[in-house]
Amino acid sequence: MELPNLSEKLLQKAKNIQLLIMDVDGVLSDGKVYYTNSGEEIKNFNIKDGLGIKLLHKIGIKTAIITGRHSAIVEKRAQELGIHHVFQGTSDKRAAFQSILKNENLSSNQVAHVGDDLPDLPLMKQSGLGIAVKDANWFVKQNADWITDDKGGQGAVRNIAELLLISRDMLEDVYQDYLTL
């Protein structure tokens, strides 16, 4: 298996991560919001990202969502994936971040935050590992510790799961398990 070329500094930061916090629009989805004629909101989620989240749970890394918008679809997807903490309609993302840290008894260097736009920067900078998706705003990418190979809603969270698995020398073993299922 050919693994991506990752710096030792990045791998060390990734190895400390016990919690991944994600934005929704532009990270778990492609950032587009669709409305039906009846006013229902529609979002798309990538199945690869879902498996990435499940792989993280399998190795004991918890997940959370902090988003400024509120959507029943996000609640449903979070339940399907077993995401541990969900904060929607959150105007003060830093308060939600601190609440999760306190609840999980974690320090900020044990947290990775992935975002795509300016409102995500405070949490990215506060986290031990700040991640931008490939199609994030240029300034967000400039301030990230790492940029995913895939765009938001198109496998970026799976890229992060693989990074965290690689940092623990677990990627090959986890993938090999699927050959024996």
N, CA, C and O atoms as a DFTB+ gen file, in Angstrom:
724 C
 N C O
     1  1       0.849      -1.172       0.000
     2  2       0.000       0.000       0.000
     3  2       0.896       1.237       0.000
     4  3       1.754       1.385       0.870
     5  1       0.697       2.119      -0.970
     6  2       1.485       3.342      -1.036
     7  2       0.810       4.428      -0.211
     8  3      -0.318       4.832      -0.493
     9  1       1.511       4.889       0.804
    10  2       0.963       5.901       1.704
    11  2       1.425       7.282       1.265
    12  3       2.502       7.428       0.686
    13  1       0.611       8.297       1.542
    14  2       1.022       9.657       1.182
    15  2       2.246      10.095       1.966
    16  3       2.509       9.601       3.063
    17  1       2.993      11.030       1.388
    18  2       4.177      11.564       2.040
    19  2       3.741      12.651       3.030
    20  3       3.291      13.723       2.626
    21  1       3.877      12.369       4.307
    22  2       3.438      13.279       5.361
    23  2       4.617      13.615       6.264
    24  3       5.437      12.746       6.561
    25  1       4.711      14.870       6.705
    26  2       5.830      15.285       7.551
    27  2       5.719      14.651       8.937
    28  3       4.631      14.302       9.395
    29  1       6.860      14.513       9.583
    30  2       6.892      13.977      10.949
    31  2       6.139      14.890      11.918
    32  3       5.467      14.416      12.834
    33  1       6.256      16.193      11.711
    34  2       5.565      17.155      12.564
    35  2       4.049      16.957      12.466
    36  3       3.359      16.936      13.486
    37  1       3.536      16.813      11.254
    38  2       2.105      16.583      11.048
    39  2       1.682      15.258      11.677
    40  3       0.659      15.191      12.358
    41  1       2.460      14.214      11.453
    42  2       2.116      12.900      12.005
    43  2       2.105      12.920      13.529
    44  3       1.271      12.258      14.148
    45  1       3.018      13.669      14.140
    46  2       3.041      13.757      15.601
    47  2       1.808      14.480      16.122
    48  3       1.207      14.051      17.107
    49  1       1.428      15.576      15.466
    50  2       0.201      16.284      15.860
    51  2      -1.003      15.354      15.712
    52  3      -1.855      15.287      16.598
    53  1      -1.066      14.643      14.598
    54  2      -2.195      13.748      14.321
    55  2      -2.271      12.609      15.329
    56  3      -3.361      12.175      15.702
    57  1      -1.131      12.133      15.762
    58  2      -1.092      11.008      16.707
    59  2      -1.716      11.382      18.056
    60  3      -2.209      10.507      18.769
    61  1      -1.698      12.663      18.410
    62  2      -2.254      13.125      19.693
    63  2      -3.774      13.272      19.669
    64  3      -4.394      13.416      20.723
    65  1      -4.380      13.237      18.492
    66  2      -5.800      13.568      18.353
    67  2      -6.697      12.472      18.930
    68  3      -6.556      11.292      18.611
    69  1      -7.627      12.906      19.792
    70  2      -8.615      12.015      20.392
    71  2     -10.038      12.380      19.987
    72  3     -10.982      11.639      20.263
    73  1     -10.183      13.544      19.322
    74  2     -11.498      14.040      18.931
    75  2     -11.368      14.825      17.637
    76  3     -10.490      15.677      17.502
    77  1     -12.253      14.531      16.682
    78  2     -12.338      15.289      15.441
    79  2     -13.628      16.092      15.455
    80  3     -14.720      15.533      15.565
    81  1     -13.492      17.428      15.341
    82  2     -14.653      18.308      15.253
    83  2     -14.782      18.775      13.811
    84  3     -13.810      19.202      13.187
    85  1     -16.006      18.684      13.295
    86  2     -16.258      19.014      11.897
    87  2     -17.315      20.093      11.757
    88  3     -18.286      20.132      12.513
    89  1     -17.119      20.958      10.793
    90  2     -18.174      21.825      10.307
    91  2     -19.036      20.951       9.390
    92  3     -18.637      19.834       9.059
    93  1     -20.189      21.430       8.981
    94  2     -21.048      20.647       8.095
    95  2     -20.976      21.166       6.667
    96  3     -20.403      20.513       5.795
    97  1     -21.554      22.340       6.424
    98  2     -21.617      22.874       5.060
    99  2     -20.222      23.205       4.565
   100  3     -19.546      24.073       5.117
   101  1     -19.800      22.515       3.529
   102  2     -18.469      22.705       2.969
   103  2     -17.451      21.709       3.482
   104  3     -16.327      21.665       2.982
   105  1     -17.821      20.903       4.474
   106  2     -16.927      19.863       5.003
   107  2     -17.594      18.491       4.861
   108  3     -17.126      17.645       4.099
   109  1     -18.678      18.278       5.590
   110  2     -19.415      17.015       5.451
   111  2     -20.325      17.031       4.224
   112  3     -20.708      15.976       3.718
   113  1     -20.664      18.206       3.756
   114  2     -21.414      18.339       2.505
   115  2     -20.603      19.241       1.582
   116  3     -19.604      19.829       1.997
   117  1     -21.033      19.346       0.350
   118  2     -20.287      20.164      -0.616
   119  2     -20.551      21.653      -0.459
   120  3     -20.056      22.456      -1.250
   121  1     -21.316      22.027       0.538
   122  2     -21.577      23.435       0.813
   123  2     -22.795      23.987       0.112
   124  3     -23.180      25.134       0.338
   125  1     -23.404      23.179      -0.736
   126  2     -24.610      23.624      -1.425
   127  2     -25.824      23.270      -0.587
   128  3     -25.874      22.200       0.019
   129  1     -26.793      24.154      -0.548
   130  2     -28.041      23.904       0.162
   131  2     -29.164      23.971      -0.866
   132  3     -29.319      24.973      -1.563
   133  1     -29.937      22.909      -0.954
   134  2     -31.053      22.840      -1.884
   135  2     -32.358      22.894      -1.096
   136  3     -32.450      22.363       0.011
   137  1     -33.359      23.542      -1.677
   138  2     -34.680      23.595      -1.069
   139  2     -35.700      23.051      -2.051
   140  3     -35.666      23.374      -3.238
   141  1     -36.607      22.223      -1.551
   142  2     -37.697      21.743      -2.384
   143  2     -38.770      22.826      -2.461
   144  3     -38.698      23.825      -1.744
   145  1     -39.752      22.635      -3.317
   146  2     -40.856      23.594      -3.431
   147  2     -41.608      23.747      -2.121
   148  3     -42.169      24.807      -1.845
   149  1     -41.624      22.698      -1.315
   150  2     -42.322      22.770      -0.036
   151  2     -41.446      23.373       1.076
   152  3     -41.879      23.482       2.224
   153  1     -40.224      23.757       0.728
   154  2     -39.350      24.413       1.701
   155  2     -38.417      23.479       2.453
   156  3     -37.666      23.922       3.322
   157  1     -38.455      22.184       2.130
   158  2     -37.545      21.241       2.790
   159  2     -36.117      21.464       2.304
   160  3     -35.881      21.729       1.125
   161  1     -35.184      21.353       3.222
   162  2     -33.771      21.502       2.895
   163  2     -33.195      20.143       2.512
   164  3     -33.522      19.124       3.121
   165  1     -32.342      20.140       1.505
   166  2     -31.690      18.910       1.053
   167  2     -30.176      19.141       1.051
   168  3     -29.703      20.177       0.584
   169  1     -29.431      18.181       1.570
   170  2     -27.971      18.209       1.537
   171  2     -27.497      16.854       1.036
   172  3     -28.215      15.859       1.126
   173  1     -26.288      16.828       0.512
   174  2     -25.711      15.542       0.158
   175  2     -24.531      15.250       1.076
   176  3     -23.778      16.149       1.450
   177  1     -24.383      13.983       1.430
   178  2     -23.272      13.538       2.257
   179  2     -22.560      12.414       1.526
   180  3     -23.197      11.621       0.833
   181  1     -21.252      12.339       1.674
   182  2     -20.453      11.338       0.985
   183  2     -20.323      10.087       1.850
   184  3     -19.963      10.161       3.025
   185  1     -20.619       8.955       1.256
   186  2     -20.534       7.675       1.965
   187  2     -19.104       7.388       2.430
   188  3     -18.910       6.791       3.489
   189  1     -18.110       7.804       1.657
   190  2     -16.710       7.601       2.056
   191  2     -16.407       8.334       3.355
   192  3     -15.703       7.813       4.221
   193  1     -16.943       9.547       3.487
   194  2     -16.760      10.295       4.734
   195  2     -17.407       9.549       5.899
   196  3     -16.849       9.488       6.995
   197  1     -18.586       8.983       5.652
   198  2     -19.278       8.227       6.696
   199  2     -18.454       7.043       7.171
   200  3     -18.355       6.796       8.373
   201  1     -17.863       6.310       6.235
   202  2     -17.017       5.179       6.626
   203  2     -15.788       5.678       7.370
   204  3     -15.347       5.042       8.328
   205  1     -15.229       6.802       6.946
   206  2     -14.082       7.374       7.656
   207  2     -14.412       7.668       9.108
   208  3     -13.611       7.391      10.001
   209  1     -15.593       8.231       9.347
   210  2     -16.033       8.511      10.716
   211  2     -16.175       7.217      11.502
   212  3     -15.762       7.145      12.660
   213  1     -16.747       6.210      10.893
   214  2     -16.892       4.915      11.578
   215  2     -15.535       4.277      11.876
   216  3     -15.369       3.634      12.912
   217  1     -14.567       4.448      10.978
   218  2     -13.222       3.925      11.226
   219  2     -12.592       4.630      12.418
   220  3     -11.917       3.996      13.228
   221  1     -12.807       5.937      12.531
   222  2     -12.279       6.674      13.687
   223  2     -12.901       6.166      14.977
   224  3     -12.204       5.964      15.971
   225  1     -14.200       5.961      14.961
   226  2     -14.870       5.434      16.158
   227  2     -14.310       4.068      16.532
   228  3     -14.147       3.754      17.711
   229  1     -14.019       3.264      15.520
   230  2     -13.498       1.911      15.749
   231  2     -12.172       1.928      16.507
   232  3     -11.882       1.011      17.276
   233  1     -11.365       2.973      16.292
   234  2     -10.074       3.047      16.987
   235  2     -10.117       3.977      18.204
   236  3      -9.078       4.299      18.781
   237  1     -11.327       4.406      18.591
   238  2     -11.489       5.165      19.825
   239  2     -11.425       6.673      19.690
   240  3     -11.405       7.372      20.703
   241  1     -11.391       7.197      18.473
   242  2     -11.409       8.647      18.281
   243  2     -12.862       9.088      18.185
   244  3     -13.630       8.574      17.372
   245  1     -13.221      10.040      19.018
   246  2     -14.596      10.545      19.031
   247  2     -14.768      11.643      17.985
   248  3     -13.795      12.221      17.502
   249  1     -16.022      11.915      17.649
   250  2     -16.316      12.915      16.629
   251  2     -17.388      13.880      17.128
   252  3     -18.204      13.550      17.988
   253  1     -17.357      15.078      16.559
   254  2     -18.327      16.105      16.928
   255  2     -18.613      16.993      15.720
   256  3     -17.802      17.114      14.802
   257  1     -19.772      17.597      15.752
   258  2     -20.172      18.590      14.763
   259  2     -20.464      19.887      15.509
   260  3     -21.174      19.899      16.515
   261  1     -19.900      20.981      14.991
   262  2     -20.268      22.316      15.455
   263  2     -20.568      23.123      14.197
   264  3     -19.689      23.339      13.363
   265  1     -21.808      23.563      14.071
   266  2     -22.216      24.287      12.877
   267  2     -23.118      25.468      13.238
   268  3     -23.872      25.425      14.210
   269  1     -23.019      26.494      12.448
   270  2     -23.819      27.687      12.686
   271  2     -25.259      27.562      12.227
   272  3     -26.121      28.317      12.677
   273  1     -25.530      26.621      11.340
   274  2     -26.888      26.428      10.831
   275  2     -27.539      25.268      11.566
   276  3     -26.858      24.450      12.184
   277  1     -28.864      25.205      11.494
   278  2     -29.605      24.098      12.098
   279  2     -30.355      23.359      10.995
   280  3     -30.992      23.972      10.138
   281  1     -30.266      22.024      11.035
   282  2     -30.903      21.214      10.005
   283  2     -31.262      19.847      10.567
   284  3     -30.436      19.189      11.200
   285  1     -32.490      19.427      10.335
   286  2     -32.925      18.085      10.755
   287  2     -32.129      17.014      10.035
   288  3     -31.894      15.937      10.584
   289  1     -31.714      17.302       8.813
   290  2     -30.930      16.335       8.037
   291  2     -29.591      16.064       8.717
   292  3     -29.132      14.922       8.756
   293  1     -28.968      17.105       9.247
   294  2     -27.692      16.944       9.942
   295  2     -27.873      16.080      11.185
   296  3     -27.051      15.210      11.471
   297  1     -28.952      16.325      11.919
   298  2     -29.239      15.520      13.114
   299  2     -29.391      14.041      12.745
   300  3     -28.863      13.164      13.429
   301  1     -30.111      13.779      11.666
   302  2     -30.321      12.401      11.212
   303  2     -29.001      11.745      10.809
   304  3     -28.728      10.608      11.194
   305  1     -28.188      12.459      10.037
   306  2     -26.907      11.900       9.594
   307  2     -25.977      11.661      10.786
   308  3     -25.288      10.642      10.844
   309  1     -25.959      12.583      11.716
   310  2     -25.119      12.424      12.909
   311  2     -25.537      11.195      13.714
   312  3     -24.684      10.463      14.216
   313  1     -26.839      10.968      13.838
   314  2     -27.335       9.777      14.543
   315  2     -26.938       8.505      13.805
   316  3     -26.507       7.536      14.429
   317  1     -27.080       8.502      12.483
   318  2     -26.701       7.333      11.677
   319  2     -25.239       6.954      11.889
   320  3     -24.894       5.774      11.944
   321  1     -24.393       7.963      12.006
   322  2     -22.957       7.726      12.116
   323  2     -22.468       7.594      13.554
   324  3     -21.309       7.249      13.782
   325  1     -23.329       7.863      14.515
   326  2     -22.919       7.759      15.916
   327  2     -21.996       8.880      16.354
   328  3     -21.145       8.685      17.222
   329  1     -22.161      10.051      15.759
   330  2     -21.334      11.200      16.141
   331  2     -21.665      11.578      17.587
   332  3     -22.833      11.697      17.960
   333  1     -20.636      11.761      18.376
   334  2     -20.780      11.888      19.822
   335  2     -21.379      13.205      20.301
   336  3     -22.147      13.224      21.262
   337  1     -21.036      14.299      19.642
   338  2     -21.511      15.627      20.062
   339  2     -21.993      16.389      18.834
   340  3     -21.303      16.439      17.816
   341  1     -23.177      16.980      18.936
   342  2     -23.729      17.756      17.828
   343  2     -24.229      19.094      18.367
   344  3     -25.141      19.145      19.191
   345  1     -23.617      20.170      17.887
   346  2     -24.034      21.524      18.221
   347  2     -24.451      22.204      16.926
   348  3     -23.619      22.459      16.056
   349  1     -25.748      22.497      16.800
   350  2     -26.271      23.167      15.616
   351  2     -26.820      24.536      15.990
   352  3     -27.186      24.785      17.139
   353  1     -26.870      25.415      15.000
   354  2     -27.382      26.756      15.241
   355  2     -26.530      27.506      16.243
   356  3     -27.034      28.323      17.013
   357  1     -25.237      27.226      16.230
   358  2     -24.321      27.749      17.233
   359  2     -23.655      29.027      16.745
   360  3     -22.836      29.001      15.827
   361  1     -24.010      30.133      17.362
   362  2     -23.385      31.403      16.982
   363  2     -22.014      31.549      17.640
   364  3     -21.121      32.180      17.075
   365  1     -21.843      30.971      18.829
   366  2     -20.562      31.016      19.530
   367  2     -19.932      29.628      19.499
   368  3     -20.100      28.828      20.420
   369  1     -19.205      29.362      18.422
   370  2     -18.590      28.040      18.260
   371  2     -17.542      27.760      19.339
   372  3     -17.315      26.604      19.697
   373  1     -16.905      28.808      19.855
   374  2     -15.887      28.615      20.890
   375  2     -16.481      28.069      22.190
   376  3     -15.852      27.260      22.871
   377  1     -17.688      28.510      22.529
   378  2     -18.345      27.995      23.734
   379  2     -18.667      26.512      23.559
   380  3     -18.485      25.727      24.489
   381  1     -19.143      26.125      22.379
   382  2     -19.423      24.710      22.106
   383  2     -18.134      23.893      22.185
   384  3     -18.125      22.797      22.746
   385  1     -17.057      24.421      21.629
   386  2     -15.744      23.775      21.664
   387  2     -15.311      23.524      23.108
   388  3     -14.904      22.418      23.463
   389  1     -15.405      24.560      23.930
   390  2     -15.011      24.439      25.345
   391  2     -15.895      23.439      26.092
   392  3     -15.414      22.694      26.945
   393  1     -17.171      23.426      25.771
   394  2     -18.105      22.478      26.392
   395  2     -17.701      21.038      26.084
   396  3     -17.722      20.177      26.965
   397  1     -17.335      20.784      24.829
   398  2     -16.918      19.428      24.444
   399  2     -15.624      19.054      25.151
   400  3     -15.499      17.945      25.669
   401  1     -14.660      19.970      25.176
   402  2     -13.391      19.680      25.858
   403  2     -13.628      19.311      27.320
   404  3     -13.058      18.349      27.835
   405  1     -14.478      20.094      27.974
   406  2     -14.773      19.834      29.387
   407  2     -15.477      18.486      29.549
   408  3     -15.120      17.696      30.422
   409  1     -16.471      18.230      28.711
   410  2     -17.237      16.991      28.783
   411  2     -16.358      15.759      28.552
   412  3     -16.535      14.731      29.206
   413  1     -15.417      15.870      27.626
   414  2     -14.540      14.745      27.270
   415  2     -13.237      14.730      28.052
   416  3     -12.436      13.806      27.909
   417  1     -13.017      15.757      28.886
   418  2     -11.781      15.877      29.659
   419  2     -10.549      15.846      28.739
   420  3      -9.607      15.084      28.957
   421  1     -10.588      16.690      27.716
   422  2      -9.501      16.764      26.748
   423  2      -8.876      18.152      26.769
   424  3      -9.514      19.123      27.177
   425  1      -7.634      18.239      26.330
   426  2      -7.008      19.531      26.099
   427  2      -7.133      19.856      24.613
   428  3      -7.378      18.963      23.802
   429  1      -6.970      21.102      24.262
   430  2      -7.157      21.503      22.867
   431  2      -6.158      20.843      21.924
   432  3      -6.464      20.678      20.743
   433  1      -4.963      20.456      22.406
   434  2      -4.004      19.808      21.513
   435  2      -4.400      18.365      21.177
   436  3      -3.752      17.728      20.347
   437  1      -5.447      17.850      21.807
   438  2      -5.959      16.505      21.501
   439  2      -7.130      16.561      20.522
   440  3      -7.783      15.551      20.261
   441  1      -7.383      17.751      19.986
   442  2      -8.531      17.960      19.099
   443  2      -8.057      18.393      17.722
   444  3      -7.148      19.212      17.589
   445  1      -8.687      17.829      16.700
   446  2      -8.520      18.306      15.323
   447  2      -9.828      18.968      14.926
   448  3     -10.909      18.470      15.242
   449  1      -9.725      20.083      14.239
   450  2     -10.924      20.746      13.722
   451  2     -10.752      20.942      12.227
   452  3      -9.715      21.418      11.765
   453  1     -11.785      20.568      11.474
   454  2     -11.757      20.733      10.021
   455  2     -12.825      21.726       9.596
   456  3     -13.982      21.652      10.011
   457  1     -12.396      22.657       8.752
   458  2     -13.315      23.677       8.278
   459  2     -13.028      24.064       6.847
   460  3     -12.092      23.568       6.219
   461  1     -13.867      24.976       6.341
   462  2     -13.731      25.411       4.958
   463  2     -13.783      26.916       4.773
   464  3     -13.411      27.420       3.713
   465  1     -14.242      27.650       5.794
   466  2     -14.415      29.079       5.595
   467  2     -14.076      29.857       6.873
   468  3     -13.786      29.270       7.915
   469  1     -14.118      31.150       6.769
   470  2     -13.640      32.043       7.835
   471  2     -14.215      31.765       9.226
   472  3     -13.464      31.831      10.199
   473  1     -15.524      31.452       9.371
   474  2     -16.032      31.189      10.728
   475  2     -15.374      29.980      11.415
   476  3     -15.491      29.817      12.630
   477  1     -14.684      29.138      10.637
   478  2     -14.025      27.956      11.205
   479  2     -12.629      28.261      11.757
   480  3     -12.080      27.475      12.529
   481  1     -12.063      29.392      11.362
   482  2     -10.686      29.703      11.756
   483  2     -10.431      29.724      13.258
   484  3      -9.423      29.166      13.692
   485  1     -11.287      30.337      14.079
   486  2     -10.977      30.353      15.514
   487  2     -10.804      28.948      16.103
   488  3      -9.900      28.723      16.908
   489  1     -11.658      28.011      15.711
   490  2     -11.528      26.651      16.252
   491  2     -10.339      25.916      15.651
   492  3      -9.678      25.135      16.335
   493  1     -10.067      26.163      14.378
   494  2      -8.887      25.549      13.757
   495  2      -7.619      25.990      14.467
   496  3      -6.737      25.177      14.740
   497  1      -7.530      27.289      14.768
   498  2      -6.329      27.818      15.419
   499  2      -6.239      27.398      16.882
   500  3      -5.142      27.307      17.433
   501  1      -7.367      27.145      17.507
   502  2      -7.406      26.746      18.912
   503  2      -7.081      25.255      19.073
   504  3      -6.693      24.819      20.157
   505  1      -7.238      24.486      18.013
   506  2      -7.059      23.035      18.065
   507  2      -5.604      22.630      17.896
   508  3      -4.775      23.395      17.403
   509  1      -5.321      21.420      18.314
   510  2      -3.988      20.868      18.136
   511  2      -3.668      20.601      16.682
   512  3      -2.499      20.589      16.294
   513  1      -4.703      20.384      15.863
   514  2      -4.517      20.126      14.443
   515  2      -5.647      20.822      13.681
   516  3      -6.795      20.380      13.716
   517  1      -5.310      21.897      13.003
   518  2      -6.286      22.639      12.205
   519  2      -6.228      22.177      10.764
   520  3      -5.172      22.229      10.133
   521  1      -7.351      21.728      10.241
   522  2      -7.400      21.139       8.904
   523  2      -8.365      21.925       8.031
   524  3      -9.460      22.288       8.462
   525  1      -7.945      22.182       6.799
   526  2      -8.806      22.801       5.793
   527  2      -9.087      21.779       4.701
   528  3      -8.211      20.993       4.339
   529  1     -10.309      21.792       4.176
   530  2     -10.616      20.937       3.033
   531  2      -9.993      21.556       1.784
   532  3      -9.701      22.751       1.754
   533  1      -9.793      20.736       0.759
   534  2      -9.103      21.156      -0.459
   535  2      -9.695      22.416      -1.085
   536  3      -8.957      23.257      -1.598
   537  1     -11.022      22.553      -1.046
   538  2     -11.667      23.701      -1.679
   539  2     -12.039      24.799      -0.677
   540  3     -12.949      25.591      -0.921
   541  1     -11.332      24.835       0.438
   542  2     -11.569      25.880       1.443
   543  2     -11.130      27.242       0.900
   544  3     -10.392      27.340      -0.080
   545  1     -11.607      28.273       1.566
   546  2     -11.167      29.629       1.283
   547  2      -9.644      29.689       1.390
   548  3      -9.056      29.024       2.243
   549  1      -9.005      30.483       0.532
   550  2      -7.543      30.553       0.493
   551  2      -6.930      30.950       1.828
   552  3      -5.873      30.440       2.200
   553  1      -7.579      31.850       2.550
   554  2      -7.033      32.299       3.830
   555  2      -7.131      31.198       4.884
   556  3      -6.254      31.071       5.738
   557  1      -8.193      30.409       4.822
   558  2      -8.352      29.275       5.735
   559  2      -7.238      28.260       5.465
   560  3      -6.616      27.751       6.397
   561  1      -6.993      27.971       4.190
   562  2      -5.926      27.022       3.831
   563  2      -4.564      27.545       4.285
   564  3      -3.722      26.780       4.756
   565  1      -4.359      28.838       4.141
   566  2      -3.093      29.449       4.542
   567  2      -2.835      29.290       6.043
   568  3      -1.683      29.257       6.476
   569  1      -3.902      29.192       6.832
   570  2      -3.780      29.092       8.287
   571  2      -3.972      27.674       8.825
   572  3      -4.045      27.481      10.039
   573  1      -4.054      26.697       7.952
   574  2      -4.264      25.300       8.364
   575  2      -2.928      24.587       8.557
   576  3      -1.919      24.934       7.942
   577  1      -2.954      23.584       9.426
   578  2      -1.792      22.703       9.579
   579  2      -1.707      21.708       8.428
   580  3      -0.624      21.242       8.074
   581  1      -2.860      21.390       7.848
   582  2      -2.914      20.397       6.776
   583  2      -4.133      20.668       5.910
   584  3      -5.149      21.163       6.397
   585  1      -4.032      20.344       4.628
   586  2      -5.130      20.503       3.676
   587  2      -5.424      19.131       3.083
   588  3      -4.513      18.437       2.631
   589  1      -6.691      18.743       3.084
   590  2      -7.081      17.426       2.569
   591  2      -6.854      17.344       1.060
   592  3      -6.786      18.362       0.372
   593  1      -6.741      16.125       0.566
   594  2      -6.596      15.890      -0.871
   595  2      -7.934      16.033      -1.601
   596  3      -7.971      16.344      -2.791
   597  1      -9.025      15.803      -0.878
   598  2     -10.355      15.864      -1.481
   599  2     -11.117      17.088      -0.986
   600  3     -10.823      17.641       0.073
   601  1     -12.090      17.488      -1.770
   602  2     -12.929      18.632      -1.435
   603  2     -13.940      18.269      -0.354
   604  3     -14.199      17.096      -0.087
   605  1     -14.503      19.307       0.260
   606  2     -15.558      19.112       1.240
   607  2     -16.751      18.405       0.617
   608  3     -17.177      18.749      -0.486
   609  1     -17.291      17.411       1.327
   610  2     -18.421      16.646       0.829
   611  2     -18.046      15.646      -0.240
   612  3     -18.917      14.990      -0.811
   613  1     -16.740      15.518      -0.522
   614  2     -16.289      14.611      -1.567
   615  2     -15.147      13.710      -1.093
   616  3     -14.299      13.302      -1.886
   617  1     -15.134      13.406       0.194
   618  2     -14.129      12.494       0.728
   619  2     -13.101      13.132       1.637
   620  3     -12.176      12.451       2.080
   621  1     -13.230      14.424       1.931
   622  2     -12.241      15.111       2.775
   623  2     -12.156      14.513       4.175
   624  3     -11.062      14.372       4.722
   625  1     -13.294      14.162       4.758
   626  2     -13.279      13.583       6.112
   627  2     -12.625      12.203       6.079
   628  3     -11.955      11.815       7.036
   629  1     -12.810      11.469       5.001
   630  2     -12.126      10.179       4.847
   631  2     -10.620      10.390       4.796
   632  3      -9.869       9.609       5.381
   633  1     -10.158      11.451       4.097
   634  2      -8.727      11.777       4.083
   635  2      -8.206      11.976       5.496
   636  3      -7.113      11.519       5.831
   637  1      -8.984      12.656       6.321
   638  2      -8.584      12.935       7.705
   639  2      -8.521      11.629       8.499
   640  3      -7.582      11.408       9.264
   641  1      -9.514      10.775       8.314
   642  2      -9.502       9.484       9.008
   643  2      -8.243       8.702       8.639
   644  3      -7.609       8.093       9.502
   645  1      -7.890       8.720       7.371
   646  2      -6.683       8.004       6.941
   647  2      -5.429       8.617       7.547
   648  3      -4.521       7.893       7.955
   649  1      -5.369       9.951       7.609
   650  2      -4.228      10.612       8.257
   651  2      -4.097      10.157       9.706
   652  3      -3.004       9.816      10.158
   653  1      -5.205      10.152      10.429
   654  2      -5.158       9.762      11.843
   655  2      -4.790       8.287      11.998
   656  3      -4.089       7.922      12.942
   657  1      -5.251       7.448      11.092
   658  2      -4.871       6.028      11.123
   659  2      -3.387       5.859      10.793
   660  3      -2.694       5.081      11.449
   661  1      -2.895       6.577       9.786
   662  2      -1.476       6.505       9.421
   663  2      -0.608       6.942      10.597
   664  3       0.422       6.325      10.866
   665  1      -1.009       7.992      11.294
   666  2      -0.205       8.503      12.414
   667  2      -0.064       7.485      13.531
   668  3       0.858       7.568      14.343
   669  1      -0.968       6.533      13.571
   670  2      -0.948       5.477      14.592
   671  2      -0.462       4.145      14.024
   672  3      -0.536       3.120      14.702
   673  1       0.029       4.150      12.797
   674  2       0.460       2.933      12.094
   675  2      -0.650       1.885      12.062
   676  3      -0.389       0.697      12.254
   677  1      -1.882       2.321      11.820
   678  2      -3.032       1.415      11.842
   679  2      -3.750       1.300      10.499
   680  3      -4.638       0.459      10.358
   681  1      -3.397       2.110       9.520
   682  2      -4.150       2.145       8.270
   683  2      -4.150       0.789       7.558
   684  3      -5.209       0.282       7.186
   685  1      -2.977       0.212       7.371
   686  2      -2.905      -1.066       6.650
   687  2      -3.693      -2.156       7.363
   688  3      -4.414      -2.918       6.719
   689  1      -3.564      -2.242       8.691
   690  2      -4.286      -3.272       9.443
   691  2      -5.795      -3.095       9.324
   692  3      -6.523      -4.066       9.115
   693  1      -6.262      -1.857       9.455
   694  2      -7.704      -1.590       9.362
   695  2      -8.200      -1.946       7.969
   696  3      -9.260      -2.555       7.823
   697  1      -7.449      -1.574       6.953
   698  2      -7.870      -1.884       5.579
   699  2      -7.802      -3.388       5.302
   700  3      -8.684      -3.940       4.645
   701  1      -6.765      -4.040       5.799
   702  2      -6.641      -5.491       5.605
   703  2      -7.795      -6.245       6.241
   704  3      -8.191      -7.296       5.737
   705  1      -8.349      -5.731       7.342
   706  2      -9.498      -6.362       7.991
   707  2     -10.664      -6.526       7.022
   708  3     -11.449      -7.466       7.145
   709  1     -10.777      -5.615       6.061
   710  2     -11.890      -5.693       5.110
   711  2     -11.720      -6.832       4.102
   712  3     -12.683      -7.225       3.443
   713  1     -10.522      -7.352       3.984
   714  2     -10.314      -8.510       3.095
   715  2     -10.818      -9.806       3.721
   716  3     -11.071     -10.789       3.025
   717  1     -10.961      -9.791       5.056
   718  2     -11.370     -11.015       5.738
   719  2     -12.803     -10.977       6.253
   720  3     -13.234     -11.894       6.952
   721  1     -13.534      -9.939       5.918
   722  2     -14.918      -9.845       6.387
   723  2     -15.797     -10.848       5.686
   724  3     -16.997     -10.913       5.954
